[in-house]
Amino acid sequence: MALNTCQTVVVMKYCFLLVFVLMVFGCNSKDKTEKEIEKVLVDITIERFDKTFAEATVKDLPELKKEYPVFFPQQYADSIWVQRIQDTLQQQLHREVIKRFPDETVLEDDLSGLFQHIKYYFPKFKTPKVYTTTSDVDYKNKVILADSLLVIALDTYLGAEHPFYEGIQKYIVKNLKPSQITQDVATAYANQLISKPRNRSLLAQMIYFGKEMYLKEMWLPETTDAEKMGYTQTEYIWAQENEVEMWRYFVENELLYSTDPKLLPRFINPAPFSKFYLEIDNESPGMTGRYLGWQIVRAYMKNNPANIRQLMLMDADEIFKNSKYKPNKR
């Protein structure tokens, strides 16, 4: 039976009212959580070893080794550190780092907010001792987390246009920027909390990184989803707009439960683009498998009552089967 015009208007008004109420309730609930998180106490101390080493002379070396033993492995001779102190390229690197990070104010604020969120969701979290250093632009080890020690290599966050990064591939360089520090620290902590995949399937890897992205979503609420993925906004929009097609490709080609190791560089590992072996490849960003894994984890948490700590321990198959994930055309 068709509705008359008057009935249709009433139904539409009711739907709009329901949507508005749900939006307001959701926002209020989120605001309440964030206000509780602001009350979480964290005491952060940042030791600028990079500054200390930059200002040191050869005569200071014995005292430096005594005060910062973690940065002076015993297997290395003093001649190596003397050479670094006197090296003009190292001196230039230190100057650029201090120019970009003249003080610790912004870094302290950013890390404090992140640590408050981690502690709220994982009460056993203990605030680490934070050291900053330089690493000869070792972008594969930008952040090192060991027990209660967190080391951040500031020379890997000078900005995508910095001349020190010439010759490094663009898909890597785009994330060598200050705003990426909290992303990388969050990733380091996420890796300690998420249970390792129980098998080598593509789906297990997708869900593992989907959990990591979900933690970032909880821990860094003011960061854009694109930044959480390490994408540009254009890349993120591409992933959103092609979610249905990507998912269809994975399903139709029976990739989800495949253990082919070649799938990881195609869809999981950082890369300039994903390899569907189609015309769209050059337009796609890398790590599209992680993006889809994130959407599956989001769907699971939307449809199932689980706390975030339980989620980290769940098997990929359980999450996938109960997620009721179905991508929508955007």
Residue pairs with C-beta under 8 A, 6 or more apart in sequence:
3 11
30 221
34 221
36 120
37 116
37 117
37 120
38 116
40 116
40 119
40 120
42 112
42 115
42 116
42 119
42 127
43 127
44 108
44 111
44 112
44 115
44 127
44 130
45 129
45 130
46 104
46 107
46 108
46 111
46 130
46 131
46 132
47 68
47 129
47 130
47 131
47 132
48 104
48 132
49 68
49 71
49 131
49 132
49 133
50 94
50 97
50 98
50 132
50 133
50 134
50 154
50 155
51 94
51 98
51 132
52 64
52 68
53 64
53 71
53 84
53 85
53 94
53 133
53 134
54 91
54 94
54 95
54 97
54 98
56 64
56 85
57 85
58 82
58 85
58 86
61 78
61 81
61 82
61 85
64 71
64 72
64 81
65 72
65 81
68 131
70 131
70 149
70 151
71 131
71 133
72 81
84 90
90 134
93 134
93 136
93 137
93 155
93 164
94 134
96 155
96 158
96 162
96 164
97 134
97 154
97 155
97 158
100 154
100 157
100 158
100 159
100 178
101 107
101 132
101 154
101 157
101 178
104 132
106 178
107 132
107 152
107 181
110 181
110 182
111 130
111 181
111 182
111 185
113 182
114 182
114 185
114 186
114 219
114 220
115 125
115 127
117 218
117 219
117 220
117 221
118 125
118 186
118 189
118 219
119 125
119 127
121 218
121 219
121 308
121 309
122 193
122 309
125 189
126 148
128 145
128 148
128 149
128 150
129 148
129 149
129 150
130 150
130 151
130 152
131 149
131 150
131 151
131 152
132 151
132 152
132 153
132 154
133 151
133 152
133 153
133 154
134 153
134 154
134 155
135 141
135 142
135 153
135 155
135 156
136 155
137 155
137 156
137 164
137 165
137 168
138 153
138 156
139 156
139 168
139 172
139 176
141 153
142 152
142 153
142 156
142 157
142 180
142 184
143 150
143 151
143 152
143 153
143 181
143 184
143 185
143 187
143 188
144 150
144 151
144 153
144 188
145 151
145 185
145 188
145 189
145 192
150 185
150 188
152 181
152 185
155 164
156 176
157 176
157 177
157 178
157 180
157 181
158 164
158 165
158 176
158 177
159 176
159 177
159 178
160 173
160 174
160 175
160 176
160 177
162 176
165 173
165 176
168 176
169 272
170 272
171 270
171 271
171 272
171 286
172 270
174 230
174 232
175 183
175 230
179 227
180 227
180 230
182 220
182 223
183 216
183 220
183 223
183 227
183 228
183 230
186 215
186 216
186 219
186 220
187 212
187 216
189 215
190 211
190 212
190 215
190 216
191 212
193 215
193 312
194 208
194 211
194 212
194 215
194 312
195 312
195 313
195 314
196 208
197 204
197 205
197 207
197 208
197 316
198 204
198 315
198 316
199 259
199 316
200 259
200 261
201 256
201 257
201 258
201 259
201 316
202 250
202 255
202 256
202 257
202 258
202 259
202 260
202 263
202 264
202 267
202 268
202 289
203 256
203 257
203 316
203 317
203 320
204 316
205 264
205 268
205 289
205 293
206 256
206 267
206 268
206 289
206 290
206 292
206 293
206 296
206 316
207 293
207 296
207 297
207 316
207 319
207 320
208 293
208 316
209 268
209 287
209 289
209 290
209 293
209 294
210 290
210 292
210 293
210 294
210 295
210 296
210 297
210 298
210 319
211 293
211 297
211 311
211 312
212 290
213 228
213 229
213 290
213 291
213 293
213 294
213 297
214 294
214 297
214 298
214 301
214 308
214 311
215 308
215 312
216 223
216 228
217 225
217 228
217 298
218 308
220 228
224 233
224 236
225 236
226 232
226 233
226 235
226 236
229 235
229 236
229 239
229 285
229 287
229 290
229 291
229 294
230 270
230 287
231 239
231 285
232 285
235 285
236 285
238 283
238 284
238 285
239 246
239 284
239 285
239 288
239 291
240 330
241 330
242 280
242 284
243 291
243 292
243 295
243 327
243 328
243 330
244 327
244 328
244 329
245 280
246 276
246 288
246 291
246 292
246 327
247 292
247 327
249 255
249 276
249 278
250 256
250 289
250 292
255 263
255 267
256 320
263 289
265 271
265 275
266 274
266 275
266 289
267 274
267 275
267 287
267 288
267 289
267 290
268 287
268 289
268 290
269 286
269 287
270 286
270 287
271 286
271 287
272 286
273 281
273 282
273 283
273 284
273 285
273 286
274 281
274 284
274 285
274 286
274 287
274 288
274 289
275 281
276 284
295 325
295 327
296 319
296 320
296 323
296 325
297 311
297 319
297 323
299 323
299 324
299 325
299 326
300 306
300 311
300 319
300 320
300 322
300 323
300 325
301 311
303 322
303 323
303 324
304 322
304 323
306 314
311 319
